[in-house]
């Protein structure tokens, strides 16, 4: 049996679930914290496809939407496109959960089904914390994360 390979990241954000959800699915907002990429979905429903595209239109991440429960839960497959090695791996899964806790929300990202995707497993471990801190700062202040690179 293959060991369960997963990453779990959490951040508390001083915002409503609706504000966080909007930041997660609005392409004009995702560019402010998700490595300057715009989230686009064919349809925000199970079976719909999505991508994160850079400013020059290149897809850096693609996948299928598996579950949608606004503003609490979004589950997608995850197929990184940023280099040939990672592109060759099978999709993994990302689950976003937003849990209201008084004036704060706990945002949890679970990235799992990585057993057959070792490059993705190693590659995303540093990216998710940056994205979640960027999401927190962007939603709380409106200030985009600094450009990477």
Backbone as JSON, one array per atom type, in Angstrom:
{
  "sequence": "XXXXXXXXXXXXXXXXXXXXXXXXXXXXXXXXXXXXXXXXXXXXXXXXXXXXXXXXXXXXXXXXXXXXXXXXXXXXXXXXXXXXXXXXXXXXXXXXXXXXXXXXXXXXXXXXXXXXXXXXXXXXXXXXXXXXXXXXXXXXXXXXXXXXX",
  "N": [[0.84, -1.18, 0.0], [0.53, 2.23, -0.79], [1.93, 5.05, 0.83], [0.0, 7.66, 2.3], [0.16, 10.63, 0.75], [0.11, 13.95, 1.42], [-0.62, 17.43, 1.84], [-1.4, 19.83, 4.28], [-2.63, 22.99, 4.92], [-3.27, 25.96, 6.79], [-4.95, 29.07, 7.52], [-5.97, 31.91, 9.38], [-8.4, 34.33, 8.67], [-9.49, 37.64, 8.83], [-12.37, 38.17, 7.89], [-15.46, 37.76, 6.05], [-16.99, 34.6, 5.13], [-18.03, 34.9, 2.55], [-16.54, 37.03, 1.46], [-14.0, 35.88, 1.33], [-14.52, 33.68, -0.34], [-15.19, 35.05, -2.72], [-12.71, 36.18, -3.3], [-11.36, 33.86, -3.89], [-12.49, 32.91, -6.28], [-12.77, 34.95, -8.14], [-11.31, 36.23, -10.93], [-10.06, 38.74, -11.12], [-9.33, 39.18, -8.53], [-7.79, 36.93, -7.76], [-5.39, 37.34, -9.03], [-4.14, 39.02, -7.31], [-2.95, 37.56, -5.27], [-2.39, 34.86, -5.95], [0.14, 34.02, -7.18], [0.14, 35.95, -9.21], [-1.77, 35.06, -11.07], [-4.78, 34.51, -12.94], [-7.82, 33.13, -12.0], [-9.96, 31.15, -13.88], [-13.02, 29.76, -14.77], [-14.87, 27.43, -16.68], [-17.48, 26.8, -16.02], [-18.69, 27.27, -12.79], [-19.17, 24.7, -11.38], [-19.66, 21.21, -10.51], [-17.81, 19.15, -12.68], [-17.13, 21.17, -14.4], [-14.42, 22.9, -16.01], [-11.31, 24.47, -15.04], [-8.79, 27.03, -14.9], [-5.67, 28.56, -14.01], [-4.27, 31.4, -15.16], [-1.44, 33.11, -16.39], [-0.43, 36.6, -16.78], [0.18, 36.84, -19.49], [-1.48, 35.03, -20.62], [-0.85, 32.33, -20.47], [-1.51, 29.06, -19.37], [-0.92, 27.98, -16.14], [-1.84, 26.23, -14.35], [-4.28, 23.74, -14.32], [-7.49, 22.1, -14.25], [-10.27, 20.09, -13.05], [-13.44, 20.88, -11.75], [-14.68, 19.5, -8.88], [-16.37, 19.59, -6.59], [-18.63, 22.06, -5.39], [-19.54, 24.33, -3.01], [-20.56, 27.11, -2.27], [-20.37, 29.61, 0.28], [-18.32, 27.88, 1.28], [-16.86, 25.54, 0.52], [-14.65, 24.2, -1.88], [-13.67, 21.93, -4.24], [-11.21, 20.61, -6.3], [-9.51, 19.06, -9.12], [-5.96, 19.05, -9.68], [-3.65, 20.03, -11.87], [-0.58, 20.78, -12.57], [1.15, 22.95, -14.81], [3.59, 24.08, -15.29], [6.11, 23.04, -15.99], [7.69, 20.45, -18.01], [8.15, 18.0, -16.6], [6.46, 18.06, -14.33], [4.03, 18.41, -15.6], [3.62, 15.94, -16.76], [2.74, 14.32, -14.74], [0.06, 12.56, -12.99], [-3.17, 14.05, -12.22], [-3.66, 15.68, -9.05], [-5.49, 16.39, -6.01], [-7.23, 19.22, -4.7], [-8.63, 20.65, -1.87], [-10.47, 23.27, -0.69], [-11.53, 24.74, 2.26], [-13.72, 26.78, 4.1], [-14.24, 27.97, 7.22], [-16.33, 29.52, 9.4], [-15.53, 31.44, 12.24], [-16.58, 33.2, 14.52], [-15.5, 36.49, 14.33], [-13.57, 35.82, 12.57], [-12.37, 33.7, 9.91], [-11.43, 30.36, 9.38], [-9.35, 29.17, 7.0], [-8.73, 26.33, 5.23], [-6.53, 24.44, 3.31], [-6.33, 21.47, 1.73], [-4.19, 19.42, 0.11], [-4.14, 16.63, -1.65], [-3.98, 13.16, -2.74], [-1.51, 12.69, -3.91], [0.24, 10.62, -4.25], [1.22, 9.45, -6.63], [2.48, 11.53, -7.77], [5.2, 12.78, -7.39], [6.82, 15.01, -8.05], [5.05, 17.15, -8.09], [4.23, 16.97, -5.4], [6.56, 17.73, -3.99], [6.97, 20.25, -5.11], [4.78, 21.95, -4.46], [4.81, 22.35, -1.73], [6.08, 24.63, -0.72], [4.71, 26.6, -2.04], [1.92, 26.75, -1.35], [1.79, 27.86, 1.36], [2.66, 30.51, 0.81], [0.64, 31.37, -0.93], [-1.63, 31.24, 0.75], [-0.96, 33.09, 2.81], [-0.74, 35.32, 1.21], [-3.43, 35.46, 0.3], [-4.74, 36.0, 2.74], [-3.58, 38.52, 3.44], [-4.34, 40.01, 1.17], [-7.2, 39.89, 1.23], [-7.72, 41.05, 3.71], [-6.49, 43.58, 3.54], [-6.53, 44.52, 0.91], [-4.28, 44.87, -0.55], [-2.19, 43.74, -3.09], [-0.1, 40.8, -3.25], [3.49, 40.9, -3.3], [5.25, 40.79, -6.45], [6.51, 37.71, -7.7], [9.74, 36.46, -8.37]],
  "CA": [[0.0, 0.0, 0.0], [1.27, 3.48, -0.9], [1.68, 6.0, 1.92], [-0.86, 8.8, 1.98], [0.94, 11.85, 0.59], [-0.78, 15.1, 1.43], [-0.21, 18.64, 2.54], [-2.52, 20.58, 4.86], [-2.23, 24.34, 5.3], [-4.39, 26.73, 7.32], [-4.73, 30.46, 7.87], [-7.16, 32.62, 9.84], [-8.57, 35.59, 7.94], [-10.51, 38.52, 9.4], [-13.28, 38.48, 6.78], [-16.6, 36.85, 5.98], [-16.8, 33.53, 4.15], [-18.36, 35.41, 1.21], [-15.39, 37.82, 0.97], [-12.92, 34.93, 1.01], [-14.96, 32.94, -1.53], [-15.06, 35.95, -3.87], [-11.28, 36.28, -3.6], [-10.92, 32.57, -4.43], [-13.04, 32.58, -7.6], [-12.82, 36.13, -9.0], [-9.99, 36.35, -11.56], [-9.44, 40.03, -10.8], [-8.79, 39.1, -7.18], [-6.75, 35.9, -7.62], [-4.1, 37.9, -9.47], [-3.56, 39.74, -6.18], [-2.27, 36.69, -4.29], [-2.11, 33.51, -6.45], [1.28, 34.12, -8.1], [-0.25, 36.83, -10.32], [-2.55, 34.33, -12.06], [-6.23, 34.72, -12.92], [-8.66, 31.93, -11.99], [-11.08, 31.18, -14.8], [-13.75, 28.49, -14.81], [-15.88, 27.36, -17.73], [-18.67, 26.93, -15.19], [-18.35, 26.96, -11.41], [-20.04, 23.58, -11.01], [-18.98, 19.93, -10.73], [-17.64, 18.81, -14.09], [-16.56, 22.3, -15.11], [-12.96, 22.98, -15.98], [-10.78, 25.75, -14.59], [-7.35, 27.23, -15.06], [-5.03, 29.77, -13.54], [-3.48, 31.89, -16.28], [-0.56, 34.26, -16.16], [-0.82, 37.81, -17.49], [0.33, 36.66, -20.93], [-2.46, 34.05, -21.07], [-0.35, 30.96, -20.37], [-2.06, 28.27, -18.26], [0.09, 27.4, -15.27], [-2.52, 25.24, -13.55], [-5.58, 23.41, -14.88], [-8.14, 21.0, -13.56], [-11.72, 19.91, -13.1], [-14.14, 21.19, -10.51], [-15.32, 18.28, -8.38], [-17.43, 19.97, -5.66], [-18.78, 23.49, -5.15], [-20.51, 24.66, -1.98], [-20.22, 28.47, -1.87], [-18.97, 30.03, 0.33], [-17.68, 27.03, 2.28], [-16.01, 24.42, 0.08], [-14.36, 24.04, -3.3], [-12.77, 20.8, -4.47], [-10.8, 20.53, -7.71], [-8.27, 18.37, -9.43], [-4.83, 19.97, -9.76], [-2.65, 19.6, -12.86], [0.37, 21.87, -12.79], [1.58, 23.02, -16.21], [4.72, 24.99, -15.41], [7.25, 22.43, -16.68], [7.36, 19.16, -18.61], [8.14, 16.93, -15.61], [5.24, 18.14, -13.52], [2.89, 18.26, -16.52], [3.46, 14.52, -17.07], [2.19, 13.6, -13.6], [-1.41, 12.53, -12.92], [-3.73, 15.11, -11.38], [-3.91, 15.48, -7.62], [-6.77, 17.03, -5.62], [-7.14, 20.32, -3.74], [-9.87, 20.98, -1.19], [-10.5, 24.52, 0.06], [-12.65, 24.81, 3.19], [-13.82, 28.04, 4.84], [-15.03, 27.73, 8.43], [-16.53, 30.76, 10.14], [-15.24, 31.36, 13.67], [-16.79, 34.55, 15.04], [-15.08, 37.53, 13.4], [-12.53, 35.26, 11.7], [-12.63, 32.44, 9.21], [-10.31, 29.47, 9.2], [-9.27, 28.64, 5.64], [-7.89, 25.14, 5.17], [-6.26, 23.86, 2.0], [-5.84, 20.09, 1.76], [-3.73, 18.99, -1.21], [-3.9, 15.2, -1.48], [-3.88, 12.28, -3.91], [-0.19, 13.02, -4.47], [1.08, 9.42, -4.2], [1.87, 9.19, -7.93], [2.92, 12.83, -8.29], [6.26, 13.24, -6.47], [7.32, 16.36, -8.38], [4.03, 18.06, -7.57], [4.29, 16.91, -3.94], [7.69, 18.56, -3.54], [6.88, 21.6, -5.66], [3.73, 22.78, -3.87], [4.95, 22.51, -0.28], [6.43, 26.01, -0.44], [3.79, 27.52, -2.7], [0.65, 26.95, -0.64], [1.86, 28.86, 2.43], [2.73, 31.84, 0.21], [-0.69, 31.69, -1.46], [-2.56, 31.51, 1.85], [-0.58, 34.36, 3.43], [-1.14, 36.34, 0.24], [-4.88, 35.56, 0.36], [-5.06, 36.69, 3.99], [-3.21, 39.94, 3.32], [-5.14, 40.64, 0.13], [-8.59, 40.05, 1.66], [-7.78, 41.96, 4.85], [-5.97, 44.93, 3.26], [-6.71, 44.92, -0.47], [-2.97, 45.07, -1.16], [-1.7, 42.53, -3.74], [1.19, 40.24, -2.84], [4.58, 41.32, -4.19], [5.55, 39.92, -7.59], [7.52, 36.68, -7.47], [10.66, 36.3, -9.48]],
  "C": [[0.89, 1.24, 0.0], [0.91, 4.39, 0.26], [0.84, 7.16, 1.42], [0.0, 10.06, 1.93], [-0.02, 13.01, 0.47], [-0.09, 16.26, 2.12], [-1.48, 19.3, 3.06], [-1.97, 21.92, 5.34], [-3.46, 25.09, 5.78], [-3.96, 28.17, 7.59], [-6.06, 31.03, 8.38], [-7.2, 33.97, 9.15], [-9.72, 36.36, 8.58], [-11.41, 39.01, 8.26], [-14.45, 37.51, 6.87], [-16.28, 35.71, 5.01], [-17.05, 34.02, 2.72], [-17.2, 36.23, 0.63], [-14.24, 36.9, 0.55], [-13.27, 34.15, -0.25], [-14.77, 33.79, -2.79], [-13.6, 36.07, -4.27], [-10.74, 34.99, -4.22], [-11.34, 32.36, -5.88], [-13.12, 33.75, -8.57], [-11.44, 36.34, -9.61], [-9.29, 37.68, -11.27], [-8.83, 40.04, -9.41], [-7.68, 38.07, -7.06], [-5.39, 36.41, -8.09], [-3.4, 38.64, -8.35], [-2.81, 38.87, -5.19], [-1.85, 35.32, -4.84], [-1.06, 33.59, -7.56], [0.93, 34.88, -9.38], [-1.0, 36.1, -11.44], [-4.04, 34.56, -11.85], [-6.95, 33.37, -12.97], [-9.78, 32.12, -12.99], [-11.7, 29.79, -14.83], [-14.74, 28.54, -15.96], [-17.25, 27.53, -17.09], [-18.26, 26.51, -13.78], [-19.35, 25.93, -10.88], [-19.25, 22.29, -11.19], [-18.97, 19.57, -12.22], [-17.08, 19.94, -14.93], [-15.05, 22.27, -15.05], [-12.55, 24.37, -15.52], [-9.32, 25.83, -14.95], [-6.94, 28.48, -14.3], [-4.09, 30.19, -14.65], [-2.65, 33.09, -15.88], [-1.03, 35.44, -16.99], [-0.71, 37.7, -18.99], [-0.56, 35.53, -21.47], [-2.03, 32.6, -20.98], [-0.98, 30.26, -19.15], [-0.93, 27.68, -17.44], [-0.5, 26.3, -14.39], [-3.9, 25.01, -14.16], [-6.21, 22.3, -14.05], [-9.64, 20.99, -13.79], [-12.3, 20.26, -11.74], [-14.92, 19.95, -10.1], [-16.5, 18.58, -7.46], [-17.44, 21.49, -5.52], [-19.88, 23.68, -4.12], [-20.2, 26.07, -1.47], [-20.96, 28.89, -0.6], [-18.16, 29.18, 1.29], [-16.66, 26.03, 1.74], [-15.89, 24.43, -1.44], [-13.34, 22.92, -3.43], [-12.49, 20.7, -5.96], [-9.68, 19.5, -7.88], [-7.21, 19.44, -9.66], [-3.82, 19.38, -10.73], [-1.75, 20.79, -13.17], [0.9, 21.79, -14.22], [2.91, 23.75, -16.38], [6.01, 24.36, -15.9], [6.87, 21.02, -17.13], [7.25, 18.03, -17.59], [6.85, 16.92, -14.8], [3.99, 17.95, -14.37], [2.61, 16.79, -16.81], [2.81, 13.73, -15.92], [0.66, 13.58, -13.62], [-1.92, 13.65, -12.03], [-3.8, 14.69, -9.91], [-5.2, 16.22, -7.29], [-6.49, 18.12, -4.58], [-8.53, 20.61, -3.2], [-9.66, 22.26, -0.39], [-11.72, 24.46, 0.98], [-12.57, 26.12, 3.96], [-14.77, 27.8, 6.0], [-15.11, 29.03, 9.22], [-16.31, 30.52, 11.63], [-15.36, 32.76, 14.27], [-16.43, 35.58, 13.99], [-14.02, 37.05, 12.41], [-13.09, 34.07, 10.94], [-11.33, 31.65, 9.16], [-10.38, 28.92, 7.78], [-8.28, 27.49, 5.66], [-7.76, 24.7, 3.72], [-5.65, 22.48, 2.24], [-5.47, 19.73, 0.33], [-3.33, 17.53, -1.05], [-3.93, 14.47, -2.82], [-2.58, 12.56, -4.67], [0.75, 11.81, -4.53], [1.84, 9.16, -5.49], [2.4, 10.47, -8.57], [4.02, 13.42, -7.41], [6.8, 14.64, -6.78], [6.34, 17.41, -7.87], [4.1, 18.12, -6.06], [5.39, 17.82, -3.41], [7.53, 20.02, -3.95], [5.91, 22.49, -4.9], [3.91, 23.07, -2.38], [5.34, 23.94, 0.11], [5.45, 27.01, -1.03], [2.51, 27.79, -1.94], [0.75, 27.93, 0.52], [1.92, 30.29, 1.89], [1.36, 32.28, -0.3], [-1.65, 32.04, -0.32], [-2.23, 32.8, 2.59], [-0.97, 35.51, 2.5], [-2.64, 36.56, 0.22], [-5.3, 36.34, 1.6], [-4.78, 38.18, 3.86], [-4.08, 40.66, 2.29], [-6.58, 40.89, 0.6], [-8.68, 41.07, 2.8], [-7.38, 43.39, 4.52], [-6.26, 45.44, 1.85], [-5.41, 45.12, -1.22], [-2.51, 43.75, -1.78], [-0.35, 42.09, -3.18], [2.27, 40.75, -3.8], [4.81, 40.31, -5.31], [6.65, 38.95, -7.23], [8.46, 36.66, -8.65], [11.63, 37.36, -9.5]]
}
